[in-house]
């Protein structure tokens, strides 16, 4: 047990002096530090007038290019160097492009075994008639999963940055999206009433037929998202939020990404030329074919459609 040192003896120790220096109450070199607040300088009307005149003179000397030789010289040099840098950059890029091989030559570096494998054995290995879909959702499925996650993360960032206070801002008229636009526009609502169902059906058709022809999750999801945006513009948030809210998007997007990850887990471990899978590829050309590509197209389409609609809602209203 340590004994308590008397106060007079403690003041003579190094620890006490160090503690005073640390708190700023005493400096070992300048003795006691003066801790008085600095008084604000008092300016008279003449001082303020003189300061305003000096400010005007400084602004004229700095921003008046007609009477400032240095500023004029700097402006001219800046323009000349900008033009020189642009021309130099263009020459470097054109020189680099001139060394590229001509398009279509067999000696082109892109004409290697990779595209040859996609074209020659893509149908046999993936079961998809659309080679692009087979490449994106089978050979490069891991990369497509990353792109879908990028969309989801971007939407989460927008939700964080543009989200408004639900209790205060939602009740104010400044946040009402129907204030500055025509209410109950008969023409817009009539057109949307007939077009939106066809747009959504066509988007679903593009998603489901991605492994059979042009289309897929990205393009079909964009079409479905455009249909939701049209419906929102015609009927407003009150009707749209009856079937699509923020919770709906989060659940839909999370479920689609989780399903995508679980569905292609075996391919992530075995590589593009994976081992024999128990999932049949089906008959090429049939709707239920291509193994898991149809399911993956649906997952990607859900993510893209929800992301498009959420971006539009957050930039327009800030919440939904």
N, C-alpha and C positions, 0 to 999 in steps of 0.2 A: 504493500500500500504506500502510495506517495503522500508526503506531508504537504499541507497547504502552506505556500510561501506567503509571508506578510506582504501587504500592498506596497510598502516603501521599498522592500527588497525586490519585489517583482518589477517595479518600474526601472530598476537598474539593469535588468536582464536584456539580452538580445532579442528574445521573443516578443517582449513588450514594445521595443523600438520598431521591430519589423512589423508588428501588428498596426502600430500607428502610421508607419509609412504606407502599408497596404491600404488602410482606410483613407489616406490623404490628409490626416490631421497634423502630420509633422514630417518634414523632410530632413534626413540626416545631414544634408549638405547646405540647405538653406534655412535651417532652423524651423521655426513654426511657419506653416503655410497659411497665408491669409485666405480665408474662406468667406469673403464678402461678395454678395451678388453685384454684378456690374450694372451701373446705372445706364439707362437708355439715354442716348444723346438727344438733347433738346435743340430742335431746329426752328429758326424764326421764319417768317414769311419771306424775308430777303434770301435766306439760304435755300428755301424751297424753289423760289423763282430762279435763282442762279443754277440750281441743279437741273431744273427743267430746260433752261437754255443750253446747258452743256449736253444734255441728253439729245436735244434736237440737233446740235452741231455734230455729235458723234454719229447719229443716224444719217445725216446728210453726207458726211464723209464716207460712211461705210456702204450705204445703199444708193447713193446718187452716182450712177455710173458715168454720167456726162462730165462730172468734175472730179472723178476718181480714176486716175491713170492706172493705178495698180489693179483695181477691180476690173477695168476694161481689158487689161492685159491678161489677167487670169481667165476671164470669160472667153477670150479668143483662143488662148492656149488649150483650155478645157475642150472646146469644140474641135479643134484640130486633132488633139490626142484621141478624142472619142472616135472621130472618123478613121484615124489611123488604126486604132485597135479593132474596130469593126471590120475594116478591110483585111487586116492581118488574120483575124479569126476566120473570115470567109475563105481566104487563100489556104490556110491550114486545113480547113475542112474539105475544100475542093481537091486539094492535093491528096488527102487521105482517101477520098472517094475514087480518085483516078486509079489507085492501086488495087481497088476491089476487082475480083474476077467478074467477067460478063455473066449476065443472067442467062440461065438455061444450059450452061456448059456442064459436061459430065465431070470435069475436073473441079467443079465448085465444091467447097468444103461442106456445104449443106447436103450434098448428094452422097450420103454415107449409108452405113448399115441401119441406122435408126429409122429414117423415113421408109426405107425399103422394107424393114420388118413390119412397120405399121400397115403398109399397103398390101404386102404379100400375105401376111399371116394375121392381120388384124381381125378379119371376120371369123377365122377359125378359133382364135384365142379369146376374143371378147364376145362374139356372137352379135355384135352391133353392125348393122348395115352402114350406118353413118360412121365413117372412120374417125371424124373429128370427135364425136361423142365418145367413141371407144378409147381414143387416146387420152381425152381429158378425164374421164371418169373410171378408167381402168389402169392404163399405163402411168398416168400422172395424177392418180386420185389423191395422193398426199398433197400435191401442190394445190389442187382445187379445194381441198379441205382448208388449207391455209388461207386461200382467197376468201372463202366463206367466213372464216373467223375474222379476217380483216374487216369485212363489212359489219359484222356484229360489234366488234370493238369500236369502229368508227361511229356506229349508232349510239353505243353507250357513252362515248365522249360527247356527242351532240346532246344527249339527254342530260348530261351533267352540266354542260356549259350554258344551255339555253332554257333549262327548266325554271319555271317561275314559281312563286309562292302560291300554293293552292288556296289558302284561306283569304289572303288579301287581294291578289291580282285577279283571281277568277271572278270575284264579285264586282269589280270595277268595270265601267263601260269601256275604258281604254283597251281592255283585253278582249272585248267582244269582237269576234272576227266578222260579224254580220253588220257592223255599224257602217262601214265605208263601202258597201257593195249592194247591188240590188237585192231586195228581199223577195223571196218567192217568185223568182224569175220563171215565168211559165214556159218560155221557149227553151231555156237551159234545162229545166227539170223534165220537160217532155222528151227532149232529145236524149238526156241521160237515162231516162226510164227505159228507153228502147235500146240504147247503145250499150250500156254497162253490162247487161246479161250476155250479149254477144261477145263483148270484149273479154269478159272473164272466161267464157266457154272457149274462145279461141286461144287464150293464154294457157288454159288447162290442156287443150289439144296440142299446143306446141311443146309443153312440158312432157306429156305422156308419149309423144311421138319423136322425142329427141334422139332415140337410138335407131329410129327407122328412116329419118330424113332430116332436113335442116330444122334446127330448133334445139331445144334442151332447157335446162333449168334457168340459165341466165337470161335468155331471150324471152322465154315464157313467163318467168317471174317479173320481168320488166313490163310486159303487157298487162299482167294482173295488177301490178302496182299502179300503172297508169289508169286502169279502170277504177280502182279505189279512189284515186285522186279526183277523177271526174265526178264520181258520186259525191265526194265531200264538197266539191265546189258547187254542186247543184243543190244539195239538201242540207249542208251544214254539219256541224259537229254533233248536234243533238241526236240526229238519226244515225249517223255513222258510228257513234260510240255505243250504240245498242248492240252491235255485233263485233266491233273491233276497237279495243282500247290498248293502253300501254301494257297492261298485264297480258292481254292476248298476244301481243307481239313478243314479249319476253318469253312466254311459255312456248309459243310456236317456234321461235328462233332457237331457243335452248334445246327443245325436243328434236328439231331437225338436225342440229349440229351433233347432238349426242347419238342420234340414230346413224348419221353418216359415219361417225368415228367407230361405233361398234360394228357397223356392217362391213367396213373395210379393214378391220383390225388385222385379219389374217394376211391381207396383201401388204400391209405396212411391215410385217415381220419377214415375209417371204420374198418381197421385191416385185418388180414388174412382171418378170417371168415366174410367177408364183407356182407353187406346187399344185398338184391336182386338187381341185376344190369339190366339195360335196354338193355345191349349189349348181344345178344344171343350167346350161346356157340356153336351152330351149331351141326352137326352130327359128332360124334367122328370118326376119320379116313379120313374125307374129308379135302381137302387143306384149305378151308375157314371154319375153326372151331377153337375151343379153345378161343373164344372171342378175346381179345387183344394180346394174346401171339404171334401170327404171326407178328403183327406190332412191338412188342417189340423185337422180334428176328431180324427183319430187322434193327432196330435202333442200337442194340448192334453189329451186323455184320458190319455196316458202321463205327462205332467208332473203332472197333478192326482192320479192314482192313486199315483204314487211319492212325491209330497209328503205326502199323507195318511199313508201307511204309515211314512214316515221320521219324521215328527213324533211319531207314537205310539211308535215304537221308541226314539227319543232321549229322550223324557220318561219312558219306563218303565225303560230299561236304561242309556242313555248311550252305547251302541255296538252295532254289528251288522256 
